[in-house]
Amino acid sequence: MTNRPVSDAGRRNKKESGHEIYYENADVCCKLLKVAPVRYAYTALGLQAWFSGLRNSEGFTRRYVPEIEKISDHETKINPILSWTEEEIWKYIKNNKIPAHPWYNKKFSDGRKIRSLGCEPCTVPIFDHESERDGRWRKTLKKGGECGSHTRSASERI
């Protein structure tokens, strides 16, 4: 797992506005720091298909996503764990000794925990009774929503 520094675009925005872009406009933040780099990599590598970790149980925007999405003539997205539950994910990780991101093991005194991992500013711990993605974009209008990586083809993003 890799923690990458903020992109030049993100640094420029913070320098120009004096604020973290996440708090100003979460959609623009996602475009600059997540969607654009994915688009660049997809194009630069000449990919025709990519795998995602989407799951139907993660929210209404993912409920009816097919296992294989033919996005365009040049792009196919494969969602191999679409029907897995959160519990099945953790069982697979444990049984196959796959290292989990350290944030998932972080202990909070009030019982909250990280259940859906995104960028640092848009990921906060939640209680067990909350929906899995309620900890994403918590203090924005995007709460529990999508960054844009899974809502349009890689060639159309931004």
C-alpha positions in Angstrom: 0.0 0.0 0.0 1.2 3.4 -0.8 0.5 6.8 0.6 1.1 9.4 -2.1 1.7 13.1 -1.6 -0.8 15.6 -2.7 -0.6 16.3 -6.4 0.7 19.6 -7.8 -2.8 20.6 -8.7 -3.9 20.1 -5.1 -0.9 22.0 -3.7 -1.5 24.9 -6.1 -5.2 25.1 -5.1 -4.3 25.2 -1.4 -1.7 27.9 -2.0 -4.0 30.0 -4.1 -7.1 29.8 -1.9 -5.4 29.4 1.5 -7.7 26.5 2.3 -7.8 22.8 1.8 -9.7 22.1 -1.4 -11.6 19.3 0.4 -13.4 21.8 2.6 -14.0 24.2 -0.3 -15.4 21.8 -2.9 -15.2 18.0 -2.3 -16.2 17.3 -6.0 -13.2 19.3 -7.3 -11.0 17.7 -4.7 -12.0 14.2 -5.9 -11.4 15.2 -9.5 -8.0 16.6 -8.9 -6.7 14.0 -6.4 -8.4 10.8 -7.5 -10.3 10.9 -10.8 -7.6 12.7 -12.8 -4.7 10.5 -11.7 -6.8 7.3 -12.5 -7.7 8.8 -15.9 -4.1 9.6 -16.6 -2.9 6.1 -15.6 -5.6 4.4 -17.6 -4.7 6.4 -20.8 -0.9 6.3 -20.3 -0.9 2.5 -19.8 -3.2 1.9 -22.7 -5.5 -0.2 -20.6 -8.6 -1.8 -22.0 -10.0 -3.2 -18.7 -9.6 -2.6 -15.0 -10.7 -4.2 -11.8 -12.6 -2.5 -9.0 -13.5 -3.3 -5.4 -17.1 -2.1 -5.8 -19.8 -4.0 -3.8 -23.5 -3.8 -4.2 -24.1 -3.5 -0.4 -22.1 -0.3 -0.2 -24.9 2.0 -1.2 -27.7 2.9 -3.6 -25.3 4.1 -6.3 -23.7 0.6 -6.4 -26.8 -1.6 -5.9 -27.4 -2.4 -9.5 -23.8 -2.4 -10.9 -23.1 -5.4 -13.1 -20.1 -7.7 -12.6 -18.8 -6.8 -16.0 -19.4 -3.3 -17.2 -18.7 -2.5 -20.9 -18.1 1.2 -20.5 -17.1 1.9 -24.1 -15.4 0.1 -27.0 -12.1 0.7 -25.3 -13.0 0.2 -21.6 -14.3 -2.6 -19.5 -14.6 -2.5 -15.8 -14.7 -5.8 -13.9 -16.2 -5.9 -10.4 -15.3 -9.4 -9.0 -16.4 -8.9 -5.4 -19.7 -7.2 -6.2 -21.9 -9.6 -4.2 -19.6 -10.0 -1.2 -20.6 -8.6 2.1 -18.4 -6.6 4.5 -18.1 -9.7 6.7 -17.0 -11.8 3.7 -14.3 -9.3 2.8 -12.8 -9.4 6.3 -13.0 -13.2 6.4 -11.2 -13.5 3.0 -8.5 -11.0 4.2 -8.0 -13.0 7.4 -8.0 -16.4 5.8 -5.5 -15.4 3.1 -3.3 -13.3 5.4 -3.7 -10.2 3.3 -2.4 -7.1 5.1 -5.1 -4.5 5.7 -4.5 -0.7 5.7 -3.5 0.4 9.3 -6.5 2.8 9.5 -8.8 -0.2 9.7 -7.1 -1.3 13.0 -7.1 2.1 14.6 -8.9 2.2 17.9 -11.2 5.1 18.9 -12.2 5.5 22.5 -15.9 6.0 21.7 -16.1 2.7 19.7 -16.1 4.1 16.2 -14.0 2.6 13.5 -13.0 3.0 9.8 -15.2 0.9 7.6 -14.8 2.5 4.2 -11.4 3.8 3.2 -10.8 6.8 1.0 -8.5 9.8 0.9 -7.3 11.1 4.3 -9.6 14.1 4.6 -12.7 12.3 3.4 -12.4 9.2 5.7 -13.7 9.4 9.3 -14.6 6.6 11.8 -18.2 5.6 12.2 -20.3 3.6 14.7 -21.4 0.0 13.9 -25.0 1.0 13.4 -24.1 3.4 10.6 -24.0 2.6 6.9 -20.5 1.4 5.8 -19.9 4.5 3.6 -21.3 7.1 6.1 -17.7 7.9 7.1 -16.9 9.2 3.6 -17.1 12.9 2.9 -18.8 13.2 6.4 -18.9 17.0 6.6 -19.9 17.7 2.9 -22.9 17.3 0.7 -21.2 14.2 -0.8 -21.6 12.3 2.5 -21.6 8.5 1.7 -21.4 9.3 -2.0 -19.0 8.7 -4.9 -15.7 10.3 -5.9 -16.5 9.9 -9.7 -14.1 7.1 -10.4 -17.0 4.6 -10.7 -19.6 6.9 -12.2 -18.2 7.6 -15.7 -15.7 5.9 -18.0 -12.0 6.6 -17.4 -11.8 8.3 -20.8 -14.7 10.7 -19.9 -13.6 11.7 -16.4 -12.8 15.4 -15.7 
